[in-house]
Amino acid sequence: MLAERTRGYRKYVFAVAATIVVAAVLVVAAFASGIANWAESTCNGTAAEVESNRRHLRGSLIVVWTVAAVAPTLVALVAFRLRRRAWPWSCIAGACLALAAYQGLTATSGTWCLY
C-alpha cells in the first residue's frame, strides 16, 4: 500500500529538483550579468575607453548566458534518458542562448558613477 502511494511522487521528484537547480543557475547568471554591467561601466570616459568596455561587456554577457545554458541542457539530456519530457528544458536552454546572442549584439556599457 505504501509503495503504491509513493510511486506517484517519484515522477515529480526529478521535475522539482531540476527546477530548483535551473532556477538557481539562472538567478546566479542574472546577478553575474548585473555585476558585469557594473564592472564595465564608464563615467566621463573617452570614446576609445567606452568602446573597449562595451566589447568586454558584450563578451562577458555572452559567456555568462552561454554557461547558464549548460544547466538546462544537462537537465534535458537526463530527462531524455529517463524518458521524461525534455522539451521544456531545451526551450529554456534555447532562451538562454538567444539572450546571449541578443545581449552580445546590443548591450551598451552603463554609466554608474560612484563619485
ABEGO torsion letter per residue (X at the ends): XAAAAAAAAAAAAAAAAAAAAAAAAAAAAAAAAAAAAAAABBBGBBAAAAAAAAAAAAAAAAAAAAAAAAAAAAAAAAAAAAGBBAAAAAAAAAAAAAAAAAAAAABBBBBBBAX
